[in-house]
Amino acid sequence: MKSLWLFIPFLALLAIMLPYFTKGAEEKRILLANFESASRDDFGWINQIVSVLHILFQTYFLVYYLRFEKILYKEFSEVESLRIQWLKQFLILTLAATVLAVFSFFARTWHIPILSHLYSFHFIGIVLLFYWLSYKALTQPVLFGIVGEVPGIPETIFEPEKYKKSSLETNQLNAIFEKVNQILTQQQLYLKSDLTLTQLSLAVDVPRHQLSQAINSCYEGNFFDLINDYRVNAFKQFVSQSDKKHLSLLGIAQEAGFNSKASFYSVFKKKTGMTPAEYLERQSKAA
């Protein structure tokens, strides 16, 4: 229901354009046959308002996405598969193409020399944008749901952190964090690649915002870092087990809860200061 306000500009423009839409085919042909009249309408006040709305809405969506991207680290233990970098790039490129189109639109409307001629060329940018999107669709089939979907994002993670006003004492936070470690160790929830803070809070039976406060207060990092610490340790254990010898490094990493090679190598290097291959080499020499 909160998103219904986004339809207000559409409904307003629909009401304005309805008289044209309801005209007969012959009336429309006559109107469009008069180039000067049609061009004057095309660059009239309606399209000027629409052009500004395009920039405002696309800026809003880009800011909304950037806010969403930051929050991922607070809620999800596997961020890379959720980030969908192509979407960020698409929003930036679309906003850039729109700014160019609107700039050239107003330059032509106000008859600014030289700059007004850019209007005909901004369509090339739109065509290139579609080619880029097609390329991304081929290389990242997640665009069409061919691969696993991103888990649903609880609306509560977009709310301000409630623990800023929390009255929990240090001993209470320590008790919660101790319970977290106990549950993670006993139930091995970190082995789930799609584990979220919300799921962990249900397992621990502690409100999500209190759990988040306990982790951030008692551990040098956030939920994302904590879960990946457990996964790195699990990988170290698995790699020395005989029943895992038939698996590749990536296979063992997936057993430990990682779901991609890139995220595994990045996290492992950050936590240990060495690559998985360097770690194995050092272990073999120590043995």
C-alpha positions as CSV (number, residue, x, y, z in Angstrom):
1,M,0.0,0.0,0.0
2,K,2.9,2.4,0.7
3,S,4.0,2.2,-2.9
4,L,0.6,3.2,-4.4
5,W,1.7,6.9,-4.3
6,L,4.0,6.0,-7.2
7,F,1.0,5.7,-9.4
8,I,-0.1,9.3,-8.8
9,P,1.9,10.9,-11.7
10,F,0.7,8.1,-14.0
11,L,-3.0,8.7,-13.1
12,A,-2.6,12.5,-13.4
13,L,-1.0,12.2,-16.9
14,L,-3.6,9.7,-17.9
15,A,-6.3,12.2,-17.0
16,I,-4.6,14.9,-19.0
17,M,-4.0,12.7,-22.1
18,L,-7.3,11.0,-22.0
19,P,-9.0,13.4,-24.5
20,Y,-6.3,12.6,-27.0
21,F,-6.5,8.8,-26.4
22,T,-10.3,8.9,-27.0
23,K,-10.0,10.6,-30.4
24,G,-10.8,8.6,-33.4
25,A,-8.0,7.3,-35.8
26,E,-8.8,10.0,-38.4
27,E,-8.6,12.8,-35.9
28,K,-5.2,11.5,-34.7
29,R,-3.8,11.3,-38.2
30,I,-4.9,14.9,-38.9
31,L,-3.3,16.0,-35.7
32,L,0.0,14.2,-36.4
33,A,0.1,15.3,-40.0
34,N,0.6,18.9,-38.9
35,F,4.3,18.6,-37.9
36,E,4.6,22.1,-36.4
37,S,1.5,21.6,-34.2
38,A,2.6,18.1,-33.2
39,S,6.2,19.2,-32.4
40,R,4.8,22.1,-30.3
41,D,2.7,19.7,-28.3
42,D,5.6,17.3,-28.0
43,F,7.8,20.0,-26.4
44,G,4.9,21.5,-24.4
45,W,4.5,21.8,-20.7
46,I,3.3,18.2,-20.3
47,N,6.5,16.7,-21.5
48,Q,8.5,19.2,-19.6
49,I,6.9,18.1,-16.3
50,V,7.3,14.4,-17.4
51,S,11.0,15.0,-18.1
52,V,11.6,16.4,-14.6
53,L,9.6,13.5,-13.1
54,H,11.8,11.0,-14.9
55,I,14.9,12.4,-13.2
56,L,13.3,12.6,-9.8
57,F,12.0,9.1,-9.9
58,Q,15.2,7.5,-11.2
59,T,17.2,9.4,-8.6
60,Y,14.9,8.1,-5.9
61,F,15.2,4.5,-7.1
62,L,19.0,4.7,-7.2
63,V,19.1,6.1,-3.7
64,Y,16.7,3.5,-2.5
65,Y,18.9,0.7,-4.0
66,L,22.0,2.1,-2.4
67,R,20.3,2.2,0.9
68,F,19.1,-1.4,0.3
69,E,22.7,-2.5,-0.6
70,K,24.1,-1.2,2.7
71,I,21.4,-3.0,4.8
72,L,22.2,-6.3,3.2
73,Y,25.3,-6.7,5.4
74,K,23.1,-6.4,8.5
75,E,20.5,-9.0,7.5
76,F,22.1,-11.6,5.2
77,S,25.1,-13.9,5.6
78,E,25.7,-14.3,1.9
79,V,25.7,-10.9,0.3
80,E,27.3,-11.4,-3.1
81,S,24.4,-13.4,-4.6
82,L,22.0,-10.7,-3.3
83,R,23.7,-7.6,-4.4
84,I,22.8,-7.9,-8.1
85,Q,25.4,-5.4,-9.2
86,W,23.9,-5.2,-12.7
87,L,20.9,-3.4,-11.1
88,K,23.0,-0.7,-9.6
89,Q,24.8,-0.2,-12.9
90,F,21.5,-0.2,-14.8
91,L,20.1,2.5,-12.5
92,I,23.2,4.6,-12.9
93,L,23.3,4.3,-16.7
94,T,19.6,4.9,-17.0
95,L,19.8,8.0,-14.9
96,A,22.7,9.3,-16.9
97,A,20.9,8.6,-20.2
98,T,17.8,10.3,-18.8
99,V,19.7,13.4,-17.7
100,L,21.3,13.7,-21.2
101,A,17.8,13.3,-22.8
102,V,16.2,15.8,-20.5
103,F,19.1,18.3,-20.9
104,S,18.9,18.1,-24.7
105,F,15.1,18.2,-24.5
106,F,15.1,21.5,-22.7
107,A,17.9,22.8,-24.9
108,R,15.7,22.2,-27.9
109,T,12.6,23.6,-26.2
110,W,14.4,26.8,-25.4
111,H,16.2,26.9,-28.7
112,I,19.7,26.9,-27.3
113,P,22.2,26.9,-30.2
114,I,24.3,23.7,-30.8
115,L,23.0,22.0,-27.6
116,S,19.5,21.6,-29.1
117,H,21.0,19.3,-31.8
118,L,21.9,16.7,-29.1
119,Y,18.2,15.8,-28.8
120,S,18.4,13.5,-31.9
121,F,21.5,11.7,-30.6
122,H,20.3,10.8,-27.1
123,F,18.3,7.9,-28.7
124,I,21.7,6.3,-29.5
125,G,22.4,6.1,-25.8
126,I,19.1,4.4,-25.2
127,V,19.8,1.8,-27.9
128,L,23.3,1.1,-26.4
129,L,21.7,0.8,-22.9
130,F,19.4,-1.9,-24.3
131,Y,22.3,-3.7,-25.9
132,W,24.1,-3.6,-22.5
133,L,21.1,-4.9,-20.7
134,S,20.8,-7.8,-23.3
135,Y,24.5,-8.6,-22.6
136,K,23.9,-8.7,-18.9
137,A,20.8,-10.9,-19.4
138,L,23.0,-13.4,-21.2
139,T,25.8,-13.4,-18.7
140,Q,23.6,-13.1,-15.6
141,P,20.4,-15.1,-16.2
142,V,19.2,-14.1,-12.7
143,L,17.5,-11.2,-14.6
144,F,14.9,-13.6,-15.8
145,G,14.7,-15.9,-12.8
146,I,16.6,-18.7,-14.5
147,V,18.7,-19.1,-11.4
148,G,17.7,-19.0,-7.8
149,E,15.7,-16.1,-6.7
150,V,16.8,-13.6,-4.0
151,P,15.2,-14.4,-0.7
152,G,12.5,-12.0,0.4
153,I,13.6,-9.0,2.3
154,P,11.8,-8.4,5.6
155,E,10.4,-4.9,5.7
156,T,11.7,-4.5,9.3
157,I,15.3,-4.3,8.1
158,F,14.5,-0.9,6.5
159,E,13.4,0.5,9.9
160,P,15.9,2.5,12.0
161,E,17.9,0.3,14.4
162,K,15.6,0.0,17.5
163,Y,18.5,-0.9,19.8
164,K,19.6,2.7,19.8
165,K,17.0,3.2,22.4
166,S,17.4,-0.3,24.0
167,S,17.7,-0.6,27.7
168,L,19.6,-3.9,27.6
169,E,22.5,-4.1,30.0
170,T,25.9,-5.5,29.1
171,N,25.4,-8.8,31.0
172,Q,22.1,-9.3,29.0
173,L,23.9,-8.6,25.7
174,N,26.6,-11.1,26.7
175,A,24.0,-13.7,27.6
176,I,22.3,-13.3,24.2
177,F,25.6,-13.5,22.3
178,E,26.6,-16.6,24.3
179,K,23.2,-18.2,23.3
180,V,23.9,-17.2,19.7
181,N,27.2,-19.0,19.7
182,Q,25.6,-22.0,21.4
183,I,22.9,-22.3,18.8
184,L,25.2,-21.8,15.9
185,T,27.6,-24.5,17.2
186,Q,24.8,-27.0,18.1
187,Q,22.6,-26.5,15.0
188,Q,25.3,-25.5,12.6
189,L,23.0,-22.9,11.0
190,Y,26.0,-21.2,9.3
191,L,26.1,-24.1,6.9
192,K,22.9,-22.7,5.3
193,S,24.1,-20.4,2.5
194,D,20.9,-18.3,2.7
195,L,20.9,-17.8,6.4
196,T,19.5,-14.4,7.5
197,L,19.5,-12.5,10.7
198,T,15.7,-13.0,11.0
199,Q,16.1,-16.8,10.7
200,L,18.8,-16.8,13.4
201,S,16.7,-14.6,15.7
202,L,13.9,-17.2,15.4
203,A,16.3,-20.0,16.3
204,V,17.7,-18.1,19.3
205,D,14.2,-16.9,20.3
206,V,15.4,-13.3,20.6
207,P,13.9,-10.3,18.8
208,R,15.8,-9.4,15.7
209,H,16.9,-5.9,16.8
210,Q,18.2,-7.3,20.2
211,L,20.1,-10.0,18.4
212,S,21.6,-7.4,16.1
213,Q,22.6,-5.3,19.1
214,A,24.2,-8.2,20.9
215,I,26.3,-9.2,17.9
216,N,27.4,-5.6,17.2
217,S,28.2,-5.0,20.9
218,C,29.9,-8.3,21.8
219,Y,31.7,-9.1,18.5
220,E,34.1,-7.1,16.4
221,G,31.9,-7.1,13.3
222,N,28.3,-7.6,12.2
223,F,26.1,-10.6,11.5
224,F,27.7,-11.1,8.1
225,D,31.2,-11.2,9.6
226,L,30.2,-13.5,12.4
227,I,28.6,-16.1,10.2
228,N,31.5,-16.1,7.8
229,D,33.9,-16.6,10.7
230,Y,32.0,-19.9,11.5
231,R,32.1,-20.8,7.8
232,V,35.9,-20.3,7.5
233,N,36.5,-22.4,10.6
234,A,34.1,-25.1,9.1
235,F,36.1,-25.1,5.9
236,K,39.3,-25.6,7.8
237,Q,37.8,-28.6,9.6
238,F,36.2,-30.1,6.4
239,V,39.4,-29.8,4.3
240,S,41.3,-32.1,6.7
241,Q,38.5,-34.8,6.8
242,S,39.0,-37.9,4.7
243,D,35.4,-38.0,3.6
244,K,35.8,-34.6,1.9
245,K,38.9,-35.5,0.0
246,H,36.9,-36.1,-3.2
247,L,35.6,-32.6,-3.2
248,S,37.3,-29.6,-4.8
249,L,38.1,-26.4,-2.8
250,L,34.8,-24.9,-4.0
251,G,32.9,-28.0,-3.2
252,I,34.2,-28.0,0.4
253,A,33.5,-24.2,0.6
254,Q,29.9,-24.9,-0.4
255,E,29.7,-27.6,2.2
256,A,30.8,-24.9,4.7
257,G,28.0,-22.5,3.7
258,F,29.6,-20.4,0.9
259,N,27.6,-20.4,-2.3
260,S,30.2,-18.9,-4.7
261,K,33.9,-19.0,-5.4
262,A,34.3,-15.2,-5.4
263,S,32.7,-14.7,-2.0
264,F,34.6,-17.7,-0.5
265,Y,38.0,-16.5,-1.7
266,S,37.3,-12.9,-0.6
267,V,36.1,-13.8,2.9
268,F,38.9,-16.4,3.4
269,K,41.6,-14.0,2.5
270,K,40.1,-11.3,4.7
271,K,39.8,-13.6,7.7
272,T,43.1,-15.5,7.4
273,G,45.4,-13.2,5.4
274,M,46.0,-15.9,2.8
275,T,44.3,-17.6,0.0
276,P,42.8,-21.1,0.4
277,A,45.6,-22.6,-1.7
278,E,48.2,-20.9,0.5
279,Y,46.5,-22.2,3.6
280,L,46.5,-25.8,2.3
281,E,50.2,-25.5,1.3
282,R,51.1,-24.2,4.8
283,Q,49.1,-27.0,6.4
284,S,50.8,-29.7,4.3
285,K,54.2,-28.3,5.2
286,A,53.3,-28.3,8.9
287,A,52.2,-31.9,8.7
